[in-house]
Amino acid sequence: MNTILEYSVIGLEGLTALFAFIFYKKYSHTYLRFFPWLLLYVFLNEIFAGYFNSLFGNNAHIYNVYNIIFFMYFYFVFYTNEHRKSYKLWILIAAICFMVTSIVNAVYQPFGSQPQLLSYIVGACVLLFCIILYFIEILYTPQILHIRKDLLFWVSIGLLLFYVGYIPIKVSRAFFEQKDNNFITLGIVHCILVIIMNTCFIIGFLWTKKK
């Protein structure tokens, strides 16, 4: 069951990347114009991560690099999308804190062989902070009337649902010494969260209207 779910997740990530390229013209002029390439990277990363894990028994370095790229991309998107100077400054400071944390984390945990837990938690929290600022801003603009046709709204919803659910799982799984039933259950929940996130992305591609 768990194996089938994992393969389903990878397949859905590939489908999401495909949808991103198919509907690219809808948002090619926006700050999400590099989003399809990020999704393609996510899909390929999952494939190669599994290959490295089966071959070498460790793929931590692949995910450590991936997390930095993923978080920094969305910090850039939300920073450039913001209109309030104070919000842009807060995002910039938060992004710098994430990079400093990533450097510090790599000092006491080998970057090439161990997951960077502290860096991930800080990065995810900063991303949630960016999403909250985005929601606050659109509440006070006419954009709220047509928000379901905005791709960034659906991307933000997907990211919000995933990271609110996955941060506790990430912390919990870090303390399991062996893969018992509880560990496997958390893995299943993780897969479900990924499915929910990618479903939100696909809805965004389908409903988005070119401005």
N, C-alpha and C positions, 0 to 999 in steps of 0.2 A: 504494500500500500504506500509506504513512504517513498520507495523508489519510483513508483508510477507518478506520484505527486511531484517529485523533483523533476522528472522528465517533462511533465506537463507544464511546470513553471518555466523551464528552459524554452519549450516550444512556444509558450505564450509571450515570452520576452522577444523571441524572434519575430512573432506575429506583430507585436507592438512596434518593433523597429520597421517592419515592412509597411504598416499603416502610416508611420511617421513620414516615410519617403513618398508614399502614394499621395498623401494629402499635403505635401510640403508647400505647394503654392499658396495654400490658405494662410500660412504664417511665416513665409520666407522673408518677409520684410520686418518681422518683429525680433525681439531679443531672444526668442527661442529658435532662431534659424539654425543653430548648431545642435539642436536637440536630437534630430535623427541620428547624427553621428555618435552622440553619447549613448543612445539606445542600442546602436549597433555594437558599440564598444562593450556595453553591459552584456549583450548576448554572447559575444565572442569570449568575453572574460569568463563567463560561467562555463563555457565549453572547455577552454584551456585550463581553468582552475581545476576542473574535475580530472582532466588528463594529467596535470602535474601532481595532483594528490594521489592518484593511482600509481603513478610512476615513481615518485620520490617520497610519498607519504607526508608531504607538507606543501601547502600552497598559500601560506600566510603572506608572503611577500607580494603575491599577485593581488590579494584583496587589500593589503595595506596601501599599495599604490592606487588601486581602484578607488578606495574611499576618499583619498585626497583629491583626486581628479573630479569625482562625483560631487563632493561637497563644494569645492571651489567653483565649479561650473555654475551651480545654482546660486551661490553667493553673488557671482557676477550677474546672473539674470535678475535677481531681485534688487541688486544695487542699481543697475542701469534702468530698471523699470520704475524705481521710486522717483517721486517728484519733490518730496520734502527733503530739504538739505539735512535736517536733523536726523531723519531716518537713514539717509545715505551714510552719514557719519557713524551712526550706531552700527550699521551693517559692516562698514569698513573696519571699525574697531573690533567687532566680534570675529570677523574673518582673520584679522591679525592674531587675535587670541588663540584661534584654532591652529594657525600655523606654528605659533610658539609652543603650544601644547604638543603638537605633533613632533617637534624637534626634541622637546623634553622627554616625551614618551619613548622615543627611539634611543635615548641615552640609557635608560634603565631596562628596556625590553628590546632585544635584538629585532630590528626591523625586518630582517630577512627570514626569520624563523618563528616569530611569535606575533599573534594578533595584537594590534595596538588599541587596547581597550579604552584607555583614558582619552586618546585622540578621537576615537570613534564616538564616544559619549558626548564629548564637547562639540564635535562636528555636527552631530545629530541635533543637539540642543540649539546650536547656533542656527541651523537650518529651520527648525521650528520657530525660532525667534523671527527670522526673516519672513516666514509665512504669516505669522501673526501681524507683523507690521503691514504686510501686503493687504490682508483682510481689513485691517483698521482703515487703511487709506481708501479702499474701494467703497467702504460704507458711506463715505462722505462725498462721493462723486456720482454723476449720472450713469456711470458705467455699471452700477449695481443693478440697473433695470434690465440690462442685457448680458448679465454676467455668465449665464449658462452657455453663451456663444463664444466665450473667451477661453482659449486653450490654456493660458496660464492659470486660470481658476481651477480647471480640472486637474492640471498637473499639481497644483498646490494641495488640492483635496486628497489626491492619491498619496503624495508625500506625507501629508499630515497624518492620515490614517495609518500609514505604514510605520512611521517612526514613533508615534505615540504608543503603538502596540509592540514595536520591536525593541525599543530601548530596554524595557524590563527583561525581555527574553535574552537580549545580548548579555546583560549583566548576570543573569541567572546561569546561562550556559557556560559562562567563564569559570564557574566554580564546580562544575561537574568533572570529576576525575575519570569517570568512565561513562559510556553511553548506555545508561539504564533506560527504563520505560519513561521516566519523567523527561529525560533529555530528548528522546525520540518524539514525545508529545510536543515539546517546545519547537522541535524542528518542523512538525506538521503545521503548527500555528504560524510559524515563520513563512512557510510556503503559501498558506492561505492569505497572509498579509501581502505577499508579493503579487498574488493573483488579483487581489482587490486593487492594489496600486496600479497595476498594468491595465486593468479594466477601466479605471478612471481615465488613464491616458488615452485609451482607445475611444472612449466616449467623447473625450475632448477633440480628438481628430475628426470624428464624425459630425459633431455639432458645431464646431468652430466655423464662424463666418469671416471671410476675408474683409478686412476693414478698408 
